[in-house]
Amino acid sequence: MAPRDGDENGINRRPRQNQPAVADGQGPGDGSDGEDDDIVDDDHNEADDNSEDDSEDSMDDNDEAEEEDAEEEAAYELRMQRLRAENAELAADQMEQDLMLKEILWKTEDIKEATKAKQDELAELREIRRLRGLEEASGGASANSEANPDPSP
């Protein structure tokens, strides 16, 4: 809070605090000056005069409260029904996705097995080719000499 003109202790002043509300409705905003002689005690007479009205009002309030409770209960049940339906739908989607995942995994395993078989077959064919190459390199000269013993015409 900024210091006021002519207030030498303005910086050290404590901030103003809100005044607590007075229970019987008297406070700074109600036009009273806070003194007890402003109080008029007519509450007991009004209470006696309005006792019948209060009981009718409380019955109306009870009816309204019961209607509100019934409406809230119906709204709650509707929400719960929607949530149960949504939950069942999500559970069905989850089951469907689980089955699809299992199918994908089965197909993946089948592909891996087929790939492994082809790799084994390829390795076997390479080995056969290598062995033929070795045979031709080592016995190729003797095999050709027997087939054509005299290369001259």
Secondary structure as UniProt FT lines:
FT   TURN            5..6
FT   TURN            8..9
FT   HELIX           10..12
FT   TURN            23..24
FT   TURN            28..31
FT   HELIX           36..38
FT   HELIX           43..49
FT   HELIX           51..147
//
